[in-house]
Amino acid sequence: MILSLLVFITSLVLVYLSSHLLIKNLIKFFYRLSRSRHTSVNLLFFVLLPGIFLHEFSHILSAEILQVRTGHLSLKPQFQHNQLTLGSAQIARTDPIRLTLIGLAPFITGTLTLWLLLKFCLNLNVSTITFSTLIPQFISSIQQLSPIVIIGTFYLIFAITNTMFSSPSDLQAAGLPVILFLIITTILKLSQFSLPTTLITYSTNLFLLLSTIFFLTLFLNLILLLPLKIFNRHLSLSFSIFLIT
């Protein structure tokens, strides 16, 4: 179970890093085409709009379910303190538990949406895929689909993946449960307390399933990132990009 958790954390970190690199190179690409920072920012916003909406709406919906007051939801790019904000949702102050759950909401809904896209649009059963069969099954599946379905699905995967956990507050919320899980698991190991076999099996399969989903999306990110890096060489822009909530 520990190994599967570490694989999951690795896949998550790699997707996060590739996501930030991809977004930065994408806005550089738009800047090269338009020669306008304002135009390039708007293009980036509209390209990522499905993911931005899902991200911010997840915060609002989870806050309403947990009975935490919500305010204005903004879906427009804004510059502030040399940072580009693509969207924001106002959430009232609350206790750490509910704050963590609200912060995790975009990750949970994003992961669920990715699983649905892979299963029902690309016909991939990620629960049975192994790392050795990942790419062959992926290629085999897309060969049976129409170009419109492939382009539409890849676009949604791109937009959702690269907006799931792009704000620092969301990363802090996502890191807390993982740290607590590692601490509790370590304590149980040291105390020689035996966890139920069913729980261990379920947790292991869940972490491996999530790892498969994120390694697939990492693969797609890298396919897009490589040509953008080549096209954007020697071009630099001096601002950071976040979805701040």
ABEGO torsion letter per residue (X at the ends): XAAAAAAAAAAAAAAAAAAAAAAAAAAAAAAAAAGBAAAAAAAAAAAAAAAAAAAAAAAAAAAAAAGBBBBBBBBBBBBBGGBBBABBBBBBBBBAAAAAAAAAAAAAAAAAAAAAAAAAAAGBBAAABBAAAAAAAAAAAAAABBAAAAAAAAAAAAAAAAAABABAAAAAAAAAAAAAAAAAAAAAAAAGBBBBAAAAAAAAAAAAAAAAAAAAAAAAAAAAAAAAAAAABGBBBBBBBBBBX
